[in-house]
Amino acid sequence: MISINSTSIESSRIAQPIGTALDRFIKNNQSQFAFASGELSQLLRDIALASKVVNREVNKAGLIDIMGANGSTNNTGDQQQKLDVLANIRFTRALAKGGEVAALISEESESFVDLNNDAKYVIAIDPLDGSSNIDVNVSIGTIFSIYRRKTLAGMPIQEADILQKGSEQVAAGYILYGSSTMLVYTTGHGVNGFTYEPSLGEYFLSHPHMEIPLNGKIYSVNEGSANSFDDGMKGYLQYCKDCSYTGRYIGSLVADFHRNLLKGGIYIYPPTAKDPKGKLRLMYECNALAFVAEQAGGKASDGMGNRILDIQPTGLHQRTPFFVGSMEMVQKAESFYK
Ligand code: FDP
C-alpha cells in the first residue's frame, strides 16, 4: 500500500498542478474592485461562459453550416459572417441573462442594446474580431470593455453612460480562439491570462502578471496598403526594415496583439486612402487593447501623440488610427510624426 502524506501530495511530480481556475481567481481578487459588490465578478463570469459556447462553435465551424457570409453587412460596412452573428447572439444572451449589464454596444448593432436599466455596467464588445479569417481556420477573437454607468441605476441609459473615454474602463480584455483558447483581462491591477482546458470546461491561470517587453523586433501592419500610408508611417516602416525587424501580420487584431504582448512588438493600423481615420473601432476594439497594453507596461496611441484612452468618443462606431505594443516601439513610431 502506498502512503502519501499531505506534504508529498503538494510536491508530488506524478500529477502536475493545473493552477487556479478563473472563477476562483475572480473571487479571490474581487476586493480590488472599487465597488466590490460581486456584480462585476458575475459579469466577467458571464463573458467567460459565453466565450466557451463561442469557442465550441468556432471549433466545429468546418463541420456545420456556420462558415461564410451571412449575406448582409454590419453598420461599419463589413460583410457579416454567420459566426459573427452567432457570437453576437451568444454574448448578448449571456449578458442579458446575467442581468449585470444596462446597455451593450456591439460591432454588430447600429445602436446600443438596452438590457437592464437596474444594472450598473455598460459593455462594449466585438463578439468576433478578425472575421476575414473565420473561413480559413486562422485565429480570431472577442474583445470587451466594461464601464460603470454614470447615471443612477434604474434610470434610462443616457449618452454619458455610453460615450465614455477608455480611461473610464473598469475592466477589459479579450478571448483568443487560437491553437489554444485564452482569456486575457485586466481590472486595472495588472494583466492575467487564462488558458481554456476543454476537457474540464474551465479556464486556468496560465499567464499571471503579464508584462510586455519594453522593446521588441516584431512589427505588424498590412503592408499591402503601404502606398497610401502618410509620410510618418512610410518613414517608420523603412526604419523597421533598416533594423531588420520581423514582419508578422495575421490580420486578426487579437492574435497579432497577443503575440506582440508575449514577445514584444508593435501593431499598427494607420490612416490609409481607404480608411483615412484608420479602420479600427475605438469603443470595442482599441480601448480594451489599449487598457490591457498599458496595464502590461506598454503604450497605445493614435500615432499623433494622443493616448487612445484619452480620446472622447463622439459615436459608437468611431474609428481611430491605432499604434499599440511595446513602449519604446510605439514611442519610436510616434517620433516619425513629429
Ligand atoms: P477583420 O476586418 O477581418 O474583422 O477589426 C477588424 C480587423 O479584421 C482586425 O482584426 C484586423 O487586424 C484588421 O481588421 C485587418 O484589416 P486589413 O485586412 O485591412 O489588414
Residues whose N, C-alpha, C, O or C-beta is under 5 A from the ligand:
A	BS01	FDP	D129 G130 S131 S132 N133 N222 G251 S252 L253
